[in-house]
Amino acid sequence: MNGRRATPSRAANRRAALSWVATHAVAIAATLIFVLPFVFVLLTSVMSDRQALTSELWPSEWHWGNYLSVWRTPGFLTWWRNTLLYAGLGTALTLASSIPVAYALAKFRFRGRKVALLAVISMMMLPPQVTIIPMYLVWAKQFHLTGSLWPLIVPLAFGDAFSIFLLRQFLLTIPTEYLEAARLDGCGDLRILLRIVLPMAKPAVAAVALFQFFYCWNDYFGPQIYASENPAAWTLSYGLESFKGAHHTNWNLTMAATVLVLAPVILLFFFAQKAFIEGVTLTGVKG
């Protein structure tokens, strides 16, 4: 009897397992597509110089010293410092300049509000390659700031179209009654923004901050245009290309450098993904 009862139970478990695999097959395939390249990069980064040039996928010996060799590469710490400056300061300036504009477009009623919103949307659709030549001439001829990252950082103090639009969409979901009640208590617009709106808009602010930080951290086009002539101003994304050219036969060191560049972004998203996903989801509630 026990054997008869066990057989249907095993068959039911097998059917449940097959059903689960069939239901999640697409998700599993997508996960493997995204994860396997990272696994390949990680495994190659701890191989020896000779094994990295072979078709072997699993390290015969684990050379963790590759990361130390990359870290001690001349200029690598400078690239890190420049990238942190660009991403950190750029994100802070973007938030400081975009939040008030988004708040005004979402909650204020003034003449030309729709025109201003259309201008923001138009700037979102304008590719940076269209304005790069006149902007470069301005920074090079008028301010003489080429060879540095300041031509990329300073414009962020005047707002970012995508960040403004994303924040504005979220702020539309905040009930106006909260703001009116605060005005009846004697709060001004700035105090309302700082004490009421921002605490309620934390998911959207976190999403915008992550978007901008990731963009600055991974930006290759901007540093190539403005900072390529000065190695002391290179960022990780641009310096990694130089590192790859100097170590084109040392794929293990190139992969180790790639891991060191990707690791902060992956860890940051891992710890902030809840706020990021919530902010992105809620910004599309109202148009």
Number of C-alpha atoms within 10 A of each C-alpha: 5 6 8 8 9 11 11 11 12 11 11 12 12 12 12 12 12 12 12 11 13 12 11 12 12 11 12 12 11 11 11 13 11 10 11 11 11 16 13 13 18 16 18 26 28 24 27 21 17 11 18 22 14 8 7 11 13 14 15 11 10 14 16 13 15 21 20 13 12 19 16 11 12 9 18 19 15 17 21 20 16 20 24 17 17 21 23 18 17 25 23 15 18 26 22 15 17 25 26 18 20 24 21 16 22 20 15 11 10 9 8 9 14 12 10 13 18 12 13 18 15 11 14 16 11 10 9 13 8 9 10 13 11 10 13 17 13 15 16 15 11 9 10 13 16 22 20 20 21 17 23 18 19 13 13 21 17 13 20 21 20 18 26 25 22 22 28 26 23 26 26 19 16 16 11 11 9 12 19 13 11 16 14 9 9 11 15 12 15 11 13 17 19 11 13 15 19 16 11 14 20 15 24 27 24 21 25 25 21 21 16 23 24 18 14 25 25 18 18 18 12 17 26 16 17 22 22 18 14 12 16 14 22 29 33 29 22 22 22 19 13 14 19 17 12 11 13 12 14 17 21 27 27 24 25 26 25 21 17 15 17 16 10 13 15 13 11 13 14 11 10 15 15 13 18 22 14 15 22 20 14 17 22 13 11 11 9
